[in-house]
Amino acid sequence: MEKLNMKKIVFPFLGVLMFLFSGCLKMKPSVSKYIDVPAIVTFDFDVPATVLVTPFGVFYSSELPSEYSDGDMIWIDFTYDEGNQPYSNVASASELEIRGRVSRTEVKGVAKEEMSDDYNVPVSHLFVNPVNIGKTIFLGLVQQAPSGQTFEYEALYDLADTPSTPPALCIRSRKVNEVTGSETKVSTMIGLDMSSFLTAFQDTDGYTRFYVKYLTGTENGEDVYTNLTSSPFLWKVE
């Protein structure tokens, strides 16, 4: 396995420049606090240790619980102290807080008329706008529901879409369990494997253009979606 190196990780999703999530807070000149960060747990044989691959680079943390292993996707907060780096071959993160596991969500094409009515729970807004690690896009969603309510998600595009007409990824959800009680804001982070989608919609210039929108309700029996942007995202396919 090739050693993970910040300089070797490619983030080709140009939307990341415009739509970073909650991100990084400077506590003092050499200390940064990272909030609401997606991470892929990966074992690096050259460190050797289990590390966290994030949109900000690769980090090792001795505080990562042993229950997380190679390939897991999680959602974290952590601190990076530039002045306190005990390792020469990997950046070290401290004050690690696990916010939860990332919900893996399949990206698939369907005929518009075949979209299931089961995925009909509205999304209020996003707290983490699209950002990528490799060919996985991460989004943070907020929904109004009782505490403890969990959801299952899907990301669909219309099979009739073509590269010349940028497709739209439609984010939809349904309840996994039934919870009663007062509603509150329930936050979830999802990860979309874009590999096959990017190849299918790659244009002649080597880029894939697409929109991202999420279900916010219904009107006259029709689904209503909110677009994240008025212009499509742009991804250089490597």
Order of alpha helices (4+ residues) and beta strands (2+ residues): alpha-beta-beta-beta-beta-beta-beta-beta-beta-beta-beta-beta-beta-beta-beta-alpha-beta-beta-beta
